């Protein structure tokens, strides 16, 4: 099922419908399919196209963490927290703060959110 969704979404890449929501959706589907590196590539594109997309920052952090890129995941979540707080998206900010603290404890990162 995820493969069919990915194939349908991939057909839209590079078309007039290619935008932050498409890239977010692809990132989400690739994460569901267990491909965090491919997910991260699309999620990076989503936040490049819409830097205020807090959900994309949250998912990008997750994809990077699952890819083993802890420092990049923390940076994505920290940026996402800033975006979410500025936009008044308190729930997303709280979730990313929790994820970042967990990862910091895992890897011993001295930075704090």
C-alpha positions, 0 to 999 in steps of 0.5 A: 500500500505504501509503495502505491502511495509513494509511486503516485506521489513521485509522479508529481515531483517536478510538476506544477503540483510539486511543493512543500505539501507534496514533499512532506507527504512523500517524506511521511510515506517514505518514513512509513516504508522504513526509508528514513534517508529518502524521507529526509531528502524530501522533508529537506525540500519541504522546509526549503520551500516552506521554512515555516512548515513546523510539521515538516521540521518535526518529521525531518528531525524524526527521519534524520534521527532514524537515519543515525544523523543525531546532530542534524536531527537535533538541529532540525528539531531546534529550528522546528521549535523556533518556527512552531513557537513563532507560529503559535503551534504549541503542541508541535513545539512541545513534541519536538522539545520532548524528542530533542531531549530524548535524543540528547540523553541518548547521544550525550549532547550538551545542547539543550532545548 
